[in-house]
């Protein structure tokens, strides 16, 4: 299962989707989103336990990512690196 979240600049979850992983490419729509700055983050629940698993050091054990392919250094990326401008219809691509 893939969990996808739309975040505002303060990292508050605006909307969340849960979709089965069936293909290498997914099209996700978020409804009633006002123009502004947002970020998207996801994780793939590979073992089906409904949570984002980490190892004993706190590092992710499952696939995850952020919009703009933002990367962190031993932690999640800075929200500023993942933000994008949303206007009417916006397409973003996250590579993982």
C-alpha positions, 0 to 999 in steps of 0.5 A: 500500500502507498500512503501519499500526503499533501502538506502545507508549508508548516508540514500539516497534512492537508489531504492523504490518499492510500492506494494499492501499488499495482504499477510503476506509475500512479496518477493521484488527484487531490480535490479542492486545493487552493493555489499556494505552496505545498509538498507531497510525501509518500511511503510504501507500506511494504509489509502491510502493517499500516505504519512507516517502519524504521530500523533500530537506528531510526533509518527507514526500512521502507521506500519513501520520498518527497516532491522535488525529489528532496533529500535529507541528510540522515533525516527527512528533507527540509520542507522548503526543498520539497515545496512547489507552487500549485496553480489550478492543475499541477503535475509533479513527478517523484522518482524512486 
